[in-house]
């Protein structure tokens, strides 16, 4: 006699399993960054590729050195160090000395991740910690920009890339200002198509707005990011910059320029959405995003630097625990305390 199959299966919790792992999520982000990375290499050539490799090497070597011997390969296989190094490299000038990029990658993992206790316990975005470290330590190198050259000069290596460690770097004679720098200090605007396509001076991976948006769309379809954060940041920047533009159109840029220039898209889509350093509640994510957007516009308009995305995200990272504390939903069945 054959027993009938049970229609109700009893088993211990958890009853629901999530197929997505940390490594898979990191791979999705790496794939989403690939188009913008290739655009950066297209415009800045082999020198930019070497900067990315040095940054990634610094991050992965630090992760390997300071991990327990029995878990080193597991730590590297989750792709967090690889992604951190790549994100940092995309925020660096293409002519940066390679030893500085390597130190930046090491600082990203050491100061931005491991010192807090490892993955999932850091307060600040590790890649931005590394960039802040480099900007504070080597301000001239971090604010020296090279003009885009195109594929015809792909194999060109900047003289400063090969500078000896801790020695004075020699930069190429030709330099170029970023669109934000031209707007802030010379009131000179840049064409929208140049900003969208990436044909401008700047950091390696922040120039092509269209490809960054395509990467964000891929992450959204894969459900790897909270849409509220980039939507809140970009919407706030557009609204705030429109207000300033109406007040004085000769001094302040319009909303499209504000959204597509600098590192706003890279920061809003790939850095501010870091689940470890952003709020957990829906209401908290809106507060977090609006705060970043307001700070970006304020720093760009009234600060000493033409760009403010890095500082805006880091400041709101610091406010994340407080935001989470005051936006926790009420426990079901628990009443509100009377004053």
Order of alpha helices (4+ residues) and beta strands (2+ residues): alpha-alpha-alpha-alpha-alpha-alpha-alpha-alpha-alpha-alpha-alpha-alpha-alpha-alpha
